[in-house]
Amino acid sequence: MTHLLKDKTAIITGGSRGIGLAIAKKLATAGTRVVIASKTTKPHPKLPGTIFEAAEEIKALGGEALPLELDIRKEDQIQEVVNATVAHFGGVDILVNNASAIYLAGIEHTPAKRFDLMHQINVRGSFLMSQACIPHLKKSPHAHILSLCPPIDLNPAWFDHYTAYTMSKYGMSMVITGLARELRPHHISANGLWPRTTIATAAVQNLLGGDALIQQSRWPAIVADAAAHILSLPPGESTGRFFIDEEVLRENGCRDFSDYAVNAETELAPDLFIRT
């Protein structure tokens, strides 16, 4: 059903690298016009990719891409990105809330600035980005909001060593739950998506487990493929759900996931918030 994505317009926050870029490429190859909304406009010494480089990659695939600078902590920039998208492409059909911050530490060892950063980007950012897009999504015949956030599981294990991060990601999930209820009458879908395993991104490389964990991870393409299936569903048909990437692909006929693995010979590491 990815043909339903053709000629739609999608804003993807944090779209200059990792999962966000993979989703942008996947949607672009399906004919979606994509907006790369991210903070990185100049090369970073530790993080690959800028919004301009991401846009060029998408154009090289034959897609349409608009790079727009976005610090999602700034309300005025959020509105500027939405306004520029509408001015350039004529509307907004899809919002992917991918931008996220992570800091895994217990309460005693989490500085206030790290707590604030995660909640400003993860919760407040997805809330305000969705809010700014709603008036335009109401005009779309194929309106979707998809956030990279997990199903809410109050098992104390998920609060044991990183309460602040858990609160921020569950906050994103709560925003999705609220959006699904509020937007159901307008036939706008709002869903969450989360990976079953760790994903080979810069965050995993630099903050979580380095090369060893990368070898136990899957490529971002698995999340992108799952996102494309979710975003291809008729709007309003499935909303308020929290999908797991592997389950989405299984439901759509995938049985062999070996190509998604960084190292098919290594046991995969489950992501956070996933029961094993």
N, C-alpha and C positions, 0 to 999 in steps of 0.2 A: 504493500500500500504506500510505499515511499513516493509514488507518483503524486500523492496528495500534497507533498512538500514543494512541488515545483511552483515557482513564481511567488512563494511566500517570503516574508521578511522576518529574520530572526536576530535578536540582540543576544550576544553571548558575553557575559561578564567574565573577566579573567581568561579571555580567549586567545591570548598571545602565546600560550604554551600548554603542555600537558593535556589533561582531559578536555579543557575548554577548546584548545586548538583542534584536537581530534574530532570533537563534536562539530566544530565549524567546518572542517574538511568534509565530514560525512554528509552534513546537510547541504553543503555547496555542490557536491557531486550529484545530489538529488534535485538540484535546480533551485535551491533556496538562496536568496540573497542574504548574506550574513554581515553583521556588524561586529567587528572585533573591538569590544569595549574593555580596555585594560589600562593599567597605570604605566606600563613600561614603554616609553618612547625612545629611550636610549639603551644601548647594550649594557647589560649588567654583568659584573665579573663572575658571579656564581650561578646566574639563571639565564638559560638560553632564550632568545627570541624577543622581538619587539612587536608592537601592533602593526608596524609597517611591513616587517618581514613576514608576519603571519598572513597579512593581506596578499602579499606577493605570492606566497605559497599557494594560496587558494586560487588566485588568478591564473597561476601556472597550470592548475588542474582544470581550467575552463570555467571557474565559478566567478561570481560577483562578490566583492568584499569591500567594506568601508571601514577603515581604521579610525577609531575615535578614542581620544584619551579620556580615561575615567578613573578618578580616585573615588571609589564608591563610598568613602566616608563623607564626601562633600555633596550635600543636597543639590546645590546649584549645578554641579557637573552632571549629576544624574539627569536632571531635567534638560540640560543642554544636549546630552547624548540622545535622549528620546526625541527632542525637537529636531535635531539634525538628521536622525533616522527617518522621521516622517517627511522632512523636507526633501531628502534625497531619494527615498524609495516609495514614499506615498502612504506609509502606514507601518504598523507593527502587528505581526501575526503570532510570533513566538518569542518568549523570553526564557532564556536559560540562565538561572542564577548559579553560576559556577564559582565565582570569586570566593575565596575562603582563606582564613588565616588559622594557623595551628601552632599550639605551644603545649607540649605534653609535660605537665608538672603538677605535683600536688598543691593543695591550697597554700601550705606554708611557703612554698617556693615559687609561687606565681606572682610576679610583680604586677602592680596595678596597671601599668601601661600595656602589658601583655593581655591582661583580662579585658581591658577597654578595647584594644585592637581587635580581638576576636569577636567581641560583641558588636563593635561598630561595623565590621565587615560582614560577618556571618549573619547576624540577626537583623540589625538595623539596615544593613545594605540590601539584603534580599527583600525586606519589608518595603523600603522606600523605592527600590527599583520596580517592584511589582506595582506599587501604588501609582507611580508615574506612568506605567504602561497601560493600566486598566482602561482609561478612556479610549485608547486606540484599539485595544483588544476587543472592546465591546463592538467595534465596527467591523471586525474581521469575521469572515465565514469559517475560519479555521484557527481558533484562538487557543493557545496553550501556554502555561507556565510550568517549567520543569526546574526543580531545585536539586542540587547535589547534596542531599541530606538523608539521614538514615531513619528507619522506623524507630519510634520511641520505645525503648526497653528500659524500664526502671530497675533492672537487675543492679544491685549495688556494685557489682564488679566493674561496671562501666564508669563508676565515679571514684574508684579506688585511688587512682594515681593522676587523674587529669580532669577534675571536676569542672574547671572553667571551660575547657574545650568541649566537654560533653554538654554542658549547659548551652553553649553557643550553637552547637550543631542541632541539638534538640529544639532550640529556639527557632532555627530555620524550619524544622519539621512542623512546629506549631504554627508558623506563618502559613505554611502550605495547607494545613488543616483548616485554618480560618479562611483562606482564599477559596478553597474548594466549596465551603459552605456558602460564602457570600456570592460567589460568581456562578454557582450552579444555575440560577435562573437566566443567566445570560449565555449559557452554553459555552462557558470558558472552562477548560480543564486545568486543574492545578494538581501536580503530582510530584513525588520525590523519587529519586533514583540513587542507589548506593551500590558499590561493588562488593561482591562476595569475597574477593581477595584483595590484597594490597596491589596498587597499580604503580607501574614504573614511571614515576614523575620526579621532578626536582625536589619536591617536599620529602618524598621517601628517601631519596638519595642523600639529601643534606641534613634532614632533621630526625629521621626515624631510625633507619638501619643500615645506611650506606650500601655498598655493593652487594653485601650478603643478602639483604632483604630484597634488593632489586632482582636478584636471581630467583627469588621465591615469588615474584610478582607476575602479573599479566600486563600486557601493553594497554595503553589508553583506548585502543581501538574497540575493545570489548564494551566499554561504557558508551562509546560513540554509537556503536551498532545498536545497542539496547535503546539509547535515547532516540534514535531515528524511528524505531518501531513504536515507541510510546507516542512520539510527536506525530506519527502518521495516523493514529486512531482518530475517528470522528470526534470532534470536540464535544465534551459533555458526556461521552459514552463511558469513559472511565476517569474518575476524578477523586481526589482525596486519598489516593493509594501511595504506598511506598514500595516501589519496585526494587528488586535485586537484579543486577545485570544478567547474571547467568540464568536466572529463572525466566526472564523475558525472552532470552534467546532460545531456551529449551522449548518454551511455549510456541515459538515460531519455527521449530523444526531443527534447530542446531543440536547435534549430538557429539561432535568432535570439537573440543575447545583447545586442542594442542597448539594450534597456530597462534593463539592469543598469549601463550606462555612465553616469558623471556627465556626460560630454560625448561624445556618439556621433561627433562630428567630429574628436576628438583621438586620436592613437595611444596605445594603452594601455601603461602601464609594467609590466614583469614584476616580480613580487615577488621577494624574496630567496630563494635556494635553488632557483630555477626556471631550468632550462636553456632558452636561447632559440635 
